[in-house]
Protein backbone atom coordinates (compact mmCIF):
# COMPACT_ATOMS: atom_id res chain seq x y z
CA UNK A 1 0.00 0.00 0.00
CA UNK A 2 1.44 3.34 -1.07
CA UNK A 3 1.14 6.38 1.15
CA UNK A 4 -0.16 9.44 -0.66
CA UNK A 5 0.43 12.93 0.63
CA UNK A 6 -2.80 14.74 1.51
CA UNK A 7 -3.45 17.92 -0.48
CA UNK A 8 -6.32 19.99 1.01
CA UNK A 9 -6.56 22.20 -2.11
CA UNK A 10 -7.28 19.25 -4.38
CA UNK A 11 -10.36 18.41 -2.33
CA UNK A 12 -11.43 22.07 -2.08
CA UNK A 13 -11.39 22.43 -5.85
CA UNK A 14 -13.49 19.34 -6.34
CA UNK A 15 -15.91 20.60 -3.66
CA UNK A 16 -16.16 23.95 -5.48
CA UNK A 17 -16.86 22.17 -8.77
CA UNK A 18 -19.54 20.08 -7.09
CA UNK A 19 -21.21 23.18 -5.63
CA UNK A 20 -21.12 24.99 -8.99
CA UNK A 21 -22.71 22.01 -10.68
CA UNK A 22 -25.38 21.73 -7.98
CA UNK A 23 -26.27 25.43 -8.21
CA UNK A 24 -26.36 25.44 -12.00
CA UNK A 25 -28.72 22.46 -12.06
CA UNK A 26 -30.94 23.79 -9.26
CA UNK A 27 -31.57 27.32 -10.48
CA UNK A 28 -32.86 28.25 -13.90
CA UNK A 29 -32.34 31.77 -15.21
CA UNK A 30 -35.27 33.51 -16.88
CA UNK A 31 -35.19 32.62 -20.56
CA UNK A 32 -32.97 29.68 -19.68
CA UNK A 33 -31.16 27.34 -22.00
CA UNK A 34 -33.14 25.64 -24.69
CA UNK A 35 -36.29 27.50 -23.75
CA UNK A 36 -38.36 29.17 -26.40
CA UNK A 37 -38.70 32.31 -24.27
CA UNK A 38 -36.73 35.50 -24.91
CA UNK A 39 -33.08 35.58 -23.90
CA UNK A 40 -30.45 38.30 -23.89
CA UNK A 41 -27.83 38.89 -26.52
CA UNK A 42 -24.16 39.49 -25.61
CA UNK A 43 -22.72 42.63 -27.22
CA UNK A 44 -19.42 44.50 -27.53
CA UNK A 45 -19.83 48.25 -28.14
CA UNK A 46 -16.90 50.50 -29.06
CA UNK A 47 -16.87 54.19 -29.94
CA UNK A 48 -14.54 56.34 -32.03
CA UNK A 49 -14.78 60.04 -32.81
CA UNK A 50 -17.02 59.38 -35.82
CA UNK A 51 -18.87 56.10 -35.21
CA UNK A 52 -20.01 53.27 -32.96
CA UNK A 53 -19.05 49.67 -33.74
CA UNK A 54 -21.24 46.94 -32.23
CA UNK A 55 -20.44 43.23 -32.37
CA UNK A 56 -23.04 40.63 -31.44
CA UNK A 57 -22.54 36.87 -31.19
CA UNK A 58 -25.30 35.10 -33.11
CA UNK A 59 -24.09 31.52 -33.67
CA UNK A 60 -26.44 29.44 -35.79
CA UNK A 61 -28.72 32.38 -36.63
CA UNK A 62 -29.40 33.14 -40.29
CA UNK A 63 -28.90 36.79 -41.32
CA UNK A 64 -32.47 36.97 -42.64
CA UNK A 65 -33.76 36.07 -39.13
CA UNK A 66 -32.20 39.23 -37.60
CA UNK A 67 -33.94 42.62 -37.43
CA UNK A 68 -31.97 45.78 -36.59
CA UNK A 69 -33.63 49.12 -35.83
CA UNK A 70 -32.22 52.49 -34.77
CA UNK A 71 -34.46 55.14 -33.27
CA UNK A 72 -32.59 58.29 -32.25
CA UNK A 73 -29.81 57.06 -29.98
CA UNK A 74 -31.33 53.60 -29.26
CA UNK A 75 -30.23 50.49 -31.14
CA UNK A 76 -32.41 47.37 -31.04
CA UNK A 77 -31.37 43.95 -32.34
CA UNK A 78 -33.98 41.20 -32.35
CA UNK A 79 -34.35 37.86 -34.00
CA UNK A 80 -35.03 34.20 -33.62
CA UNK A 81 -32.94 31.06 -33.51
CA UNK A 82 -34.94 28.02 -34.56
CA UNK A 83 -34.59 24.66 -32.83
CA UNK A 84 -33.84 21.48 -34.72
CA UNK A 85 -36.83 19.24 -35.21
CA UNK A 86 -36.74 15.91 -33.45
CA UNK A 87 -36.62 13.09 -35.98
CA UNK A 88 -38.36 9.80 -35.57
CA UNK A 89 -36.00 7.20 -34.17
CA UNK A 90 -33.71 9.81 -32.59
CA UNK A 91 -33.30 10.17 -28.88
CA UNK A 92 -31.80 13.30 -27.31
CA UNK A 93 -29.18 12.65 -24.64
CA UNK A 94 -28.20 16.27 -24.12
CA UNK A 95 -29.74 19.48 -25.45
CA UNK A 96 -27.99 22.65 -24.31
CA UNK A 97 -27.87 24.89 -27.38
CA UNK A 98 -30.10 27.93 -27.08
CA UNK A 99 -33.05 28.55 -29.34
CA UNK A 100 -35.96 30.92 -29.37
CA UNK A 101 -36.34 34.65 -29.75
CA UNK A 102 -33.83 37.19 -28.53
CA UNK A 103 -33.78 40.96 -28.23
CA UNK A 104 -31.33 43.56 -27.00
CA UNK A 105 -31.69 47.36 -26.88
CA UNK A 106 -28.78 49.67 -26.15
CA UNK A 107 -28.86 53.42 -25.60
CA UNK A 108 -25.87 54.97 -27.35
CA UNK A 109 -24.18 58.14 -26.07
CA UNK A 110 -25.22 60.20 -29.11
CA UNK A 111 -27.69 59.90 -32.01
CA UNK A 112 -26.47 58.06 -35.11
CA UNK A 113 -27.02 58.48 -38.84
CA UNK A 114 -29.00 55.32 -39.62
CA UNK A 115 -29.01 56.07 -43.38
CA UNK A 116 -25.26 55.38 -43.53
CA UNK A 117 -25.24 52.41 -41.11
CA UNK A 118 -23.66 49.15 -42.26
CA UNK A 119 -24.27 45.57 -41.07
CA UNK A 120 -21.96 42.64 -41.80
CA UNK A 121 -22.50 39.03 -40.71
CA UNK A 122 -19.68 36.49 -40.80
CA UNK A 123 -18.89 33.33 -38.82
CA UNK A 124 -21.78 33.90 -36.40
CA UNK A 125 -20.75 37.48 -35.55
CA UNK A 126 -22.89 40.46 -36.53
CA UNK A 127 -20.85 43.68 -36.89
CA UNK A 128 -22.71 46.99 -37.06
CA UNK A 129 -21.02 50.27 -37.97
CA UNK A 130 -23.16 53.24 -36.99
CA UNK A 131 -21.80 56.69 -37.97
CA UNK A 132 -22.60 59.48 -35.52
CA UNK A 133 -24.99 62.13 -36.77
CA UNK A 134 -23.42 65.42 -37.91
CA UNK A 135 -25.14 67.29 -35.07
CA UNK A 136 -23.47 64.99 -32.52
CA UNK A 137 -19.92 65.42 -33.85
CA UNK A 138 -17.63 67.86 -32.03
CA UNK A 139 -17.29 71.30 -33.64
CA UNK A 140 -14.57 73.94 -33.36
CA UNK A 141 -15.83 77.38 -32.27
CA UNK A 142 -13.63 80.37 -33.06
CA UNK A 143 -13.14 82.69 -30.11
CA UNK A 144 -12.77 86.44 -30.63
CA UNK A 145 -10.69 88.38 -28.14
CA UNK A 146 -11.28 91.76 -26.42
CA UNK A 147 -8.74 93.54 -28.68
CA UNK A 148 -11.08 93.19 -31.66
CA UNK A 149 -14.02 94.61 -29.70
CA UNK A 150 -11.91 97.47 -28.31
CA UNK A 151 -10.97 98.61 -31.81
CA UNK A 152 -14.62 98.81 -32.79
CA UNK A 153 -15.48 100.75 -29.58
CA UNK A 154 -12.58 103.28 -29.94
CA UNK A 155 -13.62 104.27 -33.44
CA UNK A 156 -16.63 106.27 -32.09
CA UNK A 157 -14.54 109.38 -31.48
CA UNK A 158 -15.78 109.96 -27.91
CA UNK A 159 -13.90 112.37 -25.54
CA UNK A 160 -12.95 112.05 -21.88
CA UNK A 161 -14.51 114.26 -19.22
ABEGO torsion letter per residue (X at the ends): XBBBBBBAAAAAAAAAAAAAAAAAAABBBBGBBGBABBBBBBBBBBBBAABBBBBBBBBGBBAAABBBBBBEABBBBBBBBBBBBBBBGBBBABBABBBEBBBBBBBBABBBBAAABBBBBBGGBBBBBBBBBAAABBBBBBBBBAAAAAAAAAAAGBBBX
